[in-house]
Each structure stands twice: as C-alpha cells, then as structure tokens.
Amino acid sequence: MPIEQRAHELALLYMERYMVMRDIQEPEQLVIVYKQVYSDYLEQLSRN
C-alpha cells in the first residue's frame, strides 16, 4: 500500500473519532483534522 494511501486512511480514522468525540459545528474542523493528521504522518515517515 502506498504511503499516501496509508496516510489518507489514518486521517479518515482520526476524522471519524473526532466526529464521535465532539459535537461538530463547522465541517471545516474535519478538514483541519484530516490535513493535520495526513501531513504529520508523512512528516514522521520522512524523519525515519
């Protein structure tokens, strides 16, 4: 599985958990969570 695909799936899982744990008022919050998790995952991989 490509690294980008793994990052995408991880970000989707985090978005799902975020939606369950919080009352989402703005859909933009989910986009921010997705982008942050996706970029953090790729950054961590590039460090290793």
PDBQT receptor file of N, H, CA, C and O in Angstrom, charges set to zero:
ATOM      1  N   MET A   1       0.860  -1.182   0.000  1.00  0.00    +0.000 N 
ATOM      2  CA  MET A   1       0.000   0.000   0.000  1.00  0.00    +0.000 C 
ATOM      3  C   MET A   1       0.903   1.240   0.000  1.00  0.00    +0.000 C 
ATOM      4  O   MET A   1       1.842   1.330   0.791  1.00  0.00    +0.000 OA
ATOM      5  N   PRO A   2       0.613   2.180  -0.882  1.00  0.00    +0.000 N 
ATOM      6  CA  PRO A   2       1.422   3.406  -0.932  1.00  0.00    +0.000 C 
ATOM      7  C   PRO A   2       1.326   4.202   0.376  1.00  0.00    +0.000 C 
ATOM      8  O   PRO A   2       0.321   4.144   1.083  1.00  0.00    +0.000 OA
ATOM      9  N   ILE A   3       2.368   4.924   0.668  1.00  0.00    +0.000 N 
ATOM     10  H   ILE A   3       3.185   4.971   0.093  1.00  0.00    +0.000 HD
ATOM     11  CA  ILE A   3       2.426   5.725   1.897  1.00  0.00    +0.000 C 
ATOM     12  C   ILE A   3       1.281   6.728   1.949  1.00  0.00    +0.000 C 
ATOM     13  O   ILE A   3       0.669   6.922   2.999  1.00  0.00    +0.000 OA
ATOM     14  N   GLU A   4       0.990   7.364   0.820  1.00  0.00    +0.000 N 
ATOM     15  H   GLU A   4       1.488   7.207  -0.033  1.00  0.00    +0.000 HD
ATOM     16  CA  GLU A   4      -0.089   8.359   0.788  1.00  0.00    +0.000 C 
ATOM     17  C   GLU A   4      -1.436   7.723   1.109  1.00  0.00    +0.000 C 
ATOM     18  O   GLU A   4      -2.280   8.340   1.758  1.00  0.00    +0.000 OA
ATOM     19  N   GLN A   5      -1.634   6.494   0.656  1.00  0.00    +0.000 N 
ATOM     20  H   GLN A   5      -0.948   5.993   0.129  1.00  0.00    +0.000 HD
ATOM     21  CA  GLN A   5      -2.886   5.789   0.941  1.00  0.00    +0.000 C 
ATOM     22  C   GLN A   5      -3.008   5.490   2.436  1.00  0.00    +0.000 C 
ATOM     23  O   GLN A   5      -4.082   5.637   3.018  1.00  0.00    +0.000 OA
ATOM     24  N   ARG A   6      -1.906   5.071   3.049  1.00  0.00    +0.000 N 
ATOM     25  H   ARG A   6      -1.034   4.952   2.576  1.00  0.00    +0.000 HD
ATOM     26  CA  ARG A   6      -1.923   4.812   4.499  1.00  0.00    +0.000 C 
ATOM     27  C   ARG A   6      -2.208   6.094   5.265  1.00  0.00    +0.000 C 
ATOM     28  O   ARG A   6      -2.973   6.092   6.229  1.00  0.00    +0.000 OA
ATOM     29  N   ALA A   7      -1.586   7.194   4.832  1.00  0.00    +0.000 N 
ATOM     30  H   ALA A   7      -0.964   7.196   4.049  1.00  0.00    +0.000 HD
ATOM     31  CA  ALA A   7      -1.823   8.480   5.493  1.00  0.00    +0.000 C 
ATOM     32  C   ALA A   7      -3.286   8.885   5.353  1.00  0.00    +0.000 C 
ATOM     33  O   ALA A   7      -3.892   9.382   6.302  1.00  0.00    +0.000 OA
ATOM     34  N   HIS A   8      -3.847   8.673   4.177  1.00  0.00    +0.000 N 
ATOM     35  H   HIS A   8      -3.354   8.270   3.405  1.00  0.00    +0.000 HD
ATOM     36  CA  HIS A   8      -5.250   9.003   3.921  1.00  0.00    +0.000 C 
ATOM     37  C   HIS A   8      -6.168   8.189   4.839  1.00  0.00    +0.000 C 
ATOM     38  O   HIS A   8      -7.083   8.742   5.450  1.00  0.00    +0.000 OA
ATOM     39  N   GLU A   9      -5.927   6.888   4.934  1.00  0.00    +0.000 N 
ATOM     40  H   GLU A   9      -5.184   6.439   4.438  1.00  0.00    +0.000 HD
ATOM     41  CA  GLU A   9      -6.772   6.033   5.769  1.00  0.00    +0.000 C 
ATOM     42  C   GLU A   9      -6.647   6.383   7.246  1.00  0.00    +0.000 C 
ATOM     43  O   GLU A   9      -7.642   6.386   7.972  1.00  0.00    +0.000 OA
ATOM     44  N   LEU A  10      -5.439   6.677   7.689  1.00  0.00    +0.000 N 
ATOM     45  H   LEU A  10      -4.631   6.675   7.099  1.00  0.00    +0.000 HD
ATOM     46  CA  LEU A  10      -5.242   7.088   9.078  1.00  0.00    +0.000 C 
ATOM     47  C   LEU A  10      -5.988   8.391   9.365  1.00  0.00    +0.000 C 
ATOM     48  O   LEU A  10      -6.636   8.528  10.403  1.00  0.00    +0.000 OA
ATOM     49  N   ALA A  11      -5.893   9.337   8.447  1.00  0.00    +0.000 N 
ATOM     50  H   ALA A  11      -5.366   9.225   7.604  1.00  0.00    +0.000 HD
ATOM     51  CA  ALA A  11      -6.576  10.617   8.630  1.00  0.00    +0.000 C 
ATOM     52  C   ALA A  11      -8.090  10.425   8.674  1.00  0.00    +0.000 C 
ATOM     53  O   ALA A  11      -8.775  11.092   9.450  1.00  0.00    +0.000 OA
ATOM     54  N   LEU A  12      -8.614   9.527   7.857  1.00  0.00    +0.000 N 
ATOM     55  H   LEU A  12      -8.058   8.985   7.227  1.00  0.00    +0.000 HD
ATOM     56  CA  LEU A  12     -10.055   9.255   7.891  1.00  0.00    +0.000 C 
ATOM     57  C   LEU A  12     -10.474   8.658   9.233  1.00  0.00    +0.000 C 
ATOM     58  O   LEU A  12     -11.531   9.001   9.761  1.00  0.00    +0.000 OA
ATOM     59  N   LEU A  13      -9.654   7.772   9.783  1.00  0.00    +0.000 N 
ATOM     60  H   LEU A  13      -8.795   7.493   9.354  1.00  0.00    +0.000 HD
ATOM     61  CA  LEU A  13      -9.965   7.200  11.097  1.00  0.00    +0.000 C 
ATOM     62  C   LEU A  13      -9.987   8.276  12.179  1.00  0.00    +0.000 C 
ATOM     63  O   LEU A  13     -10.871   8.290  13.035  1.00  0.00    +0.000 OA
ATOM     64  N   TYR A  14      -9.013   9.171  12.132  1.00  0.00    +0.000 N 
ATOM     65  H   TYR A  14      -8.295   9.160  11.436  1.00  0.00    +0.000 HD
ATOM     66  CA  TYR A  14      -8.984  10.250  13.114  1.00  0.00    +0.000 C 
ATOM     67  C   TYR A  14     -10.196  11.157  12.959  1.00  0.00    +0.000 C 
ATOM     68  O   TYR A  14     -10.778  11.585  13.956  1.00  0.00    +0.000 OA
ATOM     69  N   MET A  15     -10.585  11.455  11.721  1.00  0.00    +0.000 N 
ATOM     70  H   MET A  15     -10.113  11.107  10.912  1.00  0.00    +0.000 HD
ATOM     71  CA  MET A  15     -11.776  12.278  11.497  1.00  0.00    +0.000 C 
ATOM     72  C   MET A  15     -13.007  11.603  12.088  1.00  0.00    +0.000 C 
ATOM     73  O   MET A  15     -13.839  12.254  12.719  1.00  0.00    +0.000 OA
ATOM     74  N   GLU A  16     -13.115  10.300  11.881  1.00  0.00    +0.000 N 
ATOM     75  H   GLU A  16     -12.439   9.771  11.368  1.00  0.00    +0.000 HD
ATOM     76  CA  GLU A  16     -14.251   9.543  12.407  1.00  0.00    +0.000 C 
ATOM     77  C   GLU A  16     -14.303   9.628  13.931  1.00  0.00    +0.000 C 
ATOM     78  O   GLU A  16     -15.361   9.878  14.508  1.00  0.00    +0.000 OA
ATOM     79  N   ARG A  17     -13.167   9.422  14.574  1.00  0.00    +0.000 N 
ATOM     80  H   ARG A  17     -12.307   9.219  14.105  1.00  0.00    +0.000 HD
ATOM     81  CA  ARG A  17     -13.104   9.512  16.044  1.00  0.00    +0.000 C 
ATOM     82  C   ARG A  17     -13.413  10.921  16.519  1.00  0.00    +0.000 C 
ATOM     83  O   ARG A  17     -14.095  11.105  17.527  1.00  0.00    +0.000 OA
ATOM     84  N   TYR A  18     -12.917  11.907  15.804  1.00  0.00    +0.000 N 
ATOM     85  H   TYR A  18     -12.362  11.758  14.985  1.00  0.00    +0.000 HD
ATOM     86  CA  TYR A  18     -13.153  13.302  16.166  1.00  0.00    +0.000 C 
ATOM     87  C   TYR A  18     -14.646  13.607  16.128  1.00  0.00    +0.000 C 
ATOM     88  O   TYR A  18     -15.173  14.289  17.007  1.00  0.00    +0.000 OA
ATOM     89  N   MET A  19     -15.324  13.092  15.094  1.00  0.00    +0.000 N 
ATOM     90  H   MET A  19     -14.896  12.538  14.380  1.00  0.00    +0.000 HD
ATOM     91  CA  MET A  19     -16.761  13.341  14.968  1.00  0.00    +0.000 C 
ATOM     92  C   MET A  19     -17.530  12.690  16.108  1.00  0.00    +0.000 C 
ATOM     93  O   MET A  19     -18.500  13.263  16.604  1.00  0.00    +0.000 OA
ATOM     94  N   VAL A  20     -17.114  11.509  16.528  1.00  0.00    +0.000 N 
ATOM     95  H   VAL A  20     -16.326  11.043  16.126  1.00  0.00    +0.000 HD
ATOM     96  CA  VAL A  20     -17.800  10.794  17.606  1.00  0.00    +0.000 C 
ATOM     97  C   VAL A  20     -17.574  11.490  18.944  1.00  0.00    +0.000 C 
ATOM     98  O   VAL A  20     -18.490  11.586  19.760  1.00  0.00    +0.000 OA
ATOM     99  N   MET A  21     -16.359  11.974  19.168  1.00  0.00    +0.000 N 
ATOM    100  H   MET A  21     -15.615  11.897  18.505  1.00  0.00    +0.000 HD
ATOM    101  CA  MET A  21     -15.991  12.530  20.472  1.00  0.00    +0.000 C 
ATOM    102  C   MET A  21     -16.455  13.976  20.669  1.00  0.00    +0.000 C 
ATOM    103  O   MET A  21     -16.569  14.440  21.804  1.00  0.00    +0.000 OA
ATOM    104  N   ARG A  22     -16.717  14.678  19.587  1.00  0.00    +0.000 N 
ATOM    105  H   ARG A  22     -16.624  14.302  18.666  1.00  0.00    +0.000 HD
ATOM    106  CA  ARG A  22     -17.055  16.098  19.708  1.00  0.00    +0.000 C 
ATOM    107  C   ARG A  22     -18.315  16.426  18.925  1.00  0.00    +0.000 C 
ATOM    108  O   ARG A  22     -18.683  15.727  17.980  1.00  0.00    +0.000 OA
ATOM    109  N   ASP A  23     -18.953  17.484  19.332  1.00  0.00    +0.000 N 
ATOM    110  H   ASP A  23     -18.654  18.051  20.099  1.00  0.00    +0.000 HD
ATOM    111  CA  ASP A  23     -20.106  17.983  18.592  1.00  0.00    +0.000 C 
ATOM    112  C   ASP A  23     -19.572  18.933  17.522  1.00  0.00    +0.000 C 
ATOM    113  O   ASP A  23     -19.106  20.030  17.830  1.00  0.00    +0.000 OA
ATOM    114  N   ILE A  24     -19.643  18.507  16.284  1.00  0.00    +0.000 N 
ATOM    115  H   ILE A  24     -20.021  17.615  16.034  1.00  0.00    +0.000 HD
ATOM    116  CA  ILE A  24     -19.066  19.281  15.189  1.00  0.00    +0.000 C 
ATOM    117  C   ILE A  24     -20.032  20.388  14.769  1.00  0.00    +0.000 C 
ATOM    118  O   ILE A  24     -21.160  20.123  14.352  1.00  0.00    +0.000 OA
ATOM    119  N   GLN A  25     -19.575  21.611  14.886  1.00  0.00    +0.000 N 
ATOM    120  H   GLN A  25     -18.660  21.826  15.224  1.00  0.00    +0.000 HD
ATOM    121  CA  GLN A  25     -20.371  22.753  14.462  1.00  0.00    +0.000 C 
ATOM    122  C   GLN A  25     -20.000  23.196  13.046  1.00  0.00    +0.000 C 
ATOM    123  O   GLN A  25     -20.857  23.624  12.273  1.00  0.00    +0.000 OA
ATOM    124  N   GLU A  26     -18.735  23.090  12.727  1.00  0.00    +0.000 N 
ATOM    125  H   GLU A  26     -18.039  22.743  13.356  1.00  0.00    +0.000 HD
ATOM    126  CA  GLU A  26     -18.241  23.541  11.429  1.00  0.00    +0.000 C 
ATOM    127  C   GLU A  26     -17.575  22.377  10.701  1.00  0.00    +0.000 C 
ATOM    128  O   GLU A  26     -16.662  21.760  11.248  1.00  0.00    +0.000 OA
ATOM    129  N   PRO A  27     -18.007  22.063   9.488  1.00  0.00    +0.000 N 
ATOM    130  CA  PRO A  27     -17.357  20.988   8.727  1.00  0.00    +0.000 C 
ATOM    131  C   PRO A  27     -15.873  21.257   8.469  1.00  0.00    +0.000 C 
ATOM    132  O   PRO A  27     -15.093  20.329   8.254  1.00  0.00    +0.000 OA
ATOM    133  N   GLU A  28     -15.497  22.525   8.493  1.00  0.00    +0.000 N 
ATOM    134  H   GLU A  28     -16.130  23.279   8.668  1.00  0.00    +0.000 HD
ATOM    135  CA  GLU A  28     -14.092  22.869   8.261  1.00  0.00    +0.000 C 
ATOM    136  C   GLU A  28     -13.189  22.257   9.335  1.00  0.00    +0.000 C 
ATOM    137  O   GLU A  28     -12.014  21.993   9.081  1.00  0.00    +0.000 OA
ATOM    138  N   GLN A  29     -13.737  22.030  10.533  1.00  0.00    +0.000 N 
ATOM    139  H   GLN A  29     -14.692  22.245  10.739  1.00  0.00    +0.000 HD
ATOM    140  CA  GLN A  29     -12.952  21.402  11.601  1.00  0.00    +0.000 C 
ATOM    141  C   GLN A  29     -12.463  20.023  11.167  1.00  0.00    +0.000 C 
ATOM    142  O   GLN A  29     -11.336  19.635  11.473  1.00  0.00    +0.000 OA
ATOM    143  N   LEU A  30     -13.306  19.290  10.461  1.00  0.00    +0.000 N 
ATOM    144  H   LEU A  30     -14.222  19.606  10.213  1.00  0.00    +0.000 HD
ATOM    145  CA  LEU A  30     -12.920  17.957   9.998  1.00  0.00    +0.000 C 
ATOM    146  C   LEU A  30     -11.818  18.036   8.955  1.00  0.00    +0.000 C 
ATOM    147  O   LEU A  30     -10.915  17.200   8.935  1.00  0.00    +0.000 OA
ATOM    148  N   VAL A  31     -11.891  19.024   8.101  1.00  0.00    +0.000 N 
ATOM    149  H   VAL A  31     -12.625  19.703   8.117  1.00  0.00    +0.000 HD
ATOM    150  CA  VAL A  31     -10.853  19.208   7.082  1.00  0.00    +0.000 C 
ATOM    151  C   VAL A  31      -9.521  19.522   7.750  1.00  0.00    +0.000 C 
ATOM    152  O   VAL A  31      -8.479  19.016   7.333  1.00  0.00    +0.000 OA
ATOM    153  N   ILE A  32      -9.554  20.345   8.772  1.00  0.00    +0.000 N 
ATOM    154  H   ILE A  32     -10.400  20.756   9.111  1.00  0.00    +0.000 HD
ATOM    155  CA  ILE A  32      -8.330  20.695   9.504  1.00  0.00    +0.000 C 
ATOM    156  C   ILE A  32      -7.739  19.455  10.162  1.00  0.00    +0.000 C 
ATOM    157  O   ILE A  32      -6.529  19.235  10.096  1.00  0.00    +0.000 OA
ATOM    158  N   VAL A  33      -8.583  18.643  10.797  1.00  0.00    +0.000 N 
ATOM    159  H   VAL A  33      -9.566  18.822  10.851  1.00  0.00    +0.000 HD
ATOM    160  CA  VAL A  33      -8.118  17.411  11.438  1.00  0.00    +0.000 C 
ATOM    161  C   VAL A  33      -7.489  16.493  10.391  1.00  0.00    +0.000 C 
ATOM    162  O   VAL A  33      -6.406  15.948  10.607  1.00  0.00    +0.000 OA
ATOM    163  N   TYR A  34      -8.165  16.325   9.266  1.00  0.00    +0.000 N 
ATOM    164  H   TYR A  34      -9.044  16.768   9.091  1.00  0.00    +0.000 HD
ATOM    165  CA  TYR A  34      -7.654  15.451   8.207  1.00  0.00    +0.000 C 
ATOM    166  C   TYR A  34      -6.284  15.926   7.720  1.00  0.00    +0.000 C 
ATOM    167  O   TYR A  34      -5.337  15.142   7.656  1.00  0.00    +0.000 OA
ATOM    168  N   LYS A  35      -6.185  17.192   7.383  1.00  0.00    +0.000 N 
ATOM    169  H   LYS A  35      -6.955  17.829   7.435  1.00  0.00    +0.000 HD
ATOM    170  CA  LYS A  35      -4.924  17.730   6.857  1.00  0.00    +0.000 C 
ATOM    171  C   LYS A  35      -3.796  17.602   7.866  1.00  0.00    +0.000 C 
ATOM    172  O   LYS A  35      -2.664  17.283   7.501  1.00  0.00    +0.000 OA
ATOM    173  N   GLN A  36      -4.097  17.847   9.126  1.00  0.00    +0.000 N 
ATOM    174  H   GLN A  36      -5.016  18.107   9.423  1.00  0.00    +0.000 HD
ATOM    175  CA  GLN A  36      -3.069  17.785  10.167  1.00  0.00    +0.000 C 
ATOM    176  C   GLN A  36      -2.554  16.357  10.343  1.00  0.00    +0.000 C 
ATOM    177  O   GLN A  36      -1.344  16.133  10.389  1.00  0.00    +0.000 OA
ATOM    178  N   VAL A  37      -3.461  15.403  10.441  1.00  0.00    +0.000 N 
ATOM    179  H   VAL A  37      -4.444  15.585  10.403  1.00  0.00    +0.000 HD
ATOM    180  CA  VAL A  37      -3.056  14.004  10.617  1.00  0.00    +0.000 C 
ATOM    181  C   VAL A  37      -2.287  13.519   9.389  1.00  0.00    +0.000 C 
ATOM    182  O   VAL A  37      -1.258  12.855   9.519  1.00  0.00    +0.000 OA
ATOM    183  N   TYR A  38      -2.781  13.846   8.213  1.00  0.00    +0.000 N 
ATOM    184  H   TYR A  38      -3.617  14.385   8.107  1.00  0.00    +0.000 HD
ATOM    185  CA  TYR A  38      -2.136  13.416   6.964  1.00  0.00    +0.000 C 
ATOM    186  C   TYR A  38      -0.714  13.959   6.877  1.00  0.00    +0.000 C 
ATOM    187  O   TYR A  38       0.224  13.210   6.606  1.00  0.00    +0.000 OA
ATOM    188  N   SER A  39      -0.555  15.249   7.104  1.00  0.00    +0.000 N 
ATOM    189  H   SER A  39      -1.318  15.857   7.324  1.00  0.00    +0.000 HD
ATOM    190  CA  SER A  39       0.779  15.847   6.995  1.00  0.00    +0.000 C 
ATOM    191  C   SER A  39       1.701  15.385   8.119  1.00  0.00    +0.000 C 
ATOM    192  O   SER A  39       2.892  15.178   7.888  1.00  0.00    +0.000 OA
ATOM    193  N   ASP A  40       1.176  15.219   9.326  1.00  0.00    +0.000 N 
ATOM    194  H   ASP A  40       0.208  15.388   9.514  1.00  0.00    +0.000 HD
ATOM    195  CA  ASP A  40       2.000  14.728  10.440  1.00  0.00    +0.000 C 
ATOM    196  C   ASP A  40       2.509  13.316  10.168  1.00  0.00    +0.000 C 
ATOM    197  O   ASP A  40       3.663  13.000  10.457  1.00  0.00    +0.000 OA
ATOM    198  N   TYR A  41       1.651  12.474   9.614  1.00  0.00    +0.000 N 
ATOM    199  H   TYR A  41       0.714  12.731   9.378  1.00  0.00    +0.000 HD
ATOM    200  CA  TYR A  41       2.052  11.099   9.315  1.00  0.00    +0.000 C 
ATOM    201  C   TYR A  41       3.177  11.079   8.283  1.00  0.00    +0.000 C 
ATOM    202  O   TYR A  41       4.174  10.380   8.465  1.00  0.00    +0.000 OA
ATOM    203  N   LEU A  42       3.022  11.835   7.215  1.00  0.00    +0.000 N 
ATOM    204  H   LEU A  42       2.212  12.402   7.067  1.00  0.00    +0.000 HD
ATOM    205  CA  LEU A  42       4.063  11.864   6.184  1.00  0.00    +0.000 C 
ATOM    206  C   LEU A  42       5.353  12.468   6.723  1.00  0.00    +0.000 C 
ATOM    207  O   LEU A  42       6.443  12.028   6.358  1.00  0.00    +0.000 OA
ATOM    208  N   GLU A  43       5.238  13.465   7.580  1.00  0.00    +0.000 N 
ATOM    209  H   GLU A  43       4.352  13.823   7.876  1.00  0.00    +0.000 HD
ATOM    210  CA  GLU A  43       6.425  14.080   8.181  1.00  0.00    +0.000 C 
ATOM    211  C   GLU A  43       7.161  13.076   9.067  1.00  0.00    +0.000 C 
ATOM    212  O   GLU A  43       8.389  12.993   9.024  1.00  0.00    +0.000 OA
ATOM    213  N   GLN A  44       6.424  12.320   9.861  1.00  0.00    +0.000 N 
ATOM    214  H   GLN A  44       5.427  12.386   9.895  1.00  0.00    +0.000 HD
ATOM    215  CA  GLN A  44       7.048  11.316  10.728  1.00  0.00    +0.000 C 
ATOM    216  C   GLN A  44       7.773  10.249   9.903  1.00  0.00    +0.000 C 
ATOM    217  O   GLN A  44       8.863   9.811  10.272  1.00  0.00    +0.000 OA
ATOM    218  N   LEU A  45       7.177   9.840   8.809  1.00  0.00    +0.000 N 
ATOM    219  H   LEU A  45       6.291  10.195   8.510  1.00  0.00    +0.000 HD
ATOM    220  CA  LEU A  45       7.819   8.838   7.960  1.00  0.00    +0.000 C 
ATOM    221  C   LEU A  45       9.092   9.377   7.321  1.00  0.00    +0.000 C 
ATOM    222  O   LEU A  45      10.072   8.647   7.170  1.00  0.00    +0.000 OA
ATOM    223  N   SER A  46       9.080  10.636   6.952  1.00  0.00    +0.000 N 
ATOM    224  H   SER A  46       8.285  11.229   7.075  1.00  0.00    +0.000 HD
ATOM    225  CA  SER A  46      10.271  11.212   6.316  1.00  0.00    +0.000 C 
ATOM    226  C   SER A  46      11.424  11.355   7.305  1.00  0.00    +0.000 C 
ATOM    227  O   SER A  46      12.587  11.372   6.902  1.00  0.00    +0.000 OA
ATOM    228  N   ARG A  47      11.113  11.458   8.587  1.00  0.00    +0.000 N 
ATOM    229  H   ARG A  47      10.168  11.445   8.914  1.00  0.00    +0.000 HD
ATOM    230  CA  ARG A  47      12.159  11.552   9.614  1.00  0.00    +0.000 C 
ATOM    231  C   ARG A  47      12.855  10.218   9.825  1.00  0.00    +0.000 C 
ATOM    232  O   ARG A  47      14.035  10.169  10.172  1.00  0.00    +0.000 OA
ATOM    233  N   ASN A  48      12.119   9.140   9.614  1.00  0.00    +0.000 N 
ATOM    234  H   ASN A  48      11.160   9.179   9.332  1.00  0.00    +0.000 HD
ATOM    235  CA  ASN A  48      12.678   7.791   9.853  1.00  0.00    +0.000 C 
ATOM    236  C   ASN A  48      13.356   7.321   8.640  1.00  0.00    +0.000 C 
ATOM    237  O   ASN A  48      13.894   6.214   8.624  1.00  0.00    +0.000 OA
TER     238      ASN A  48
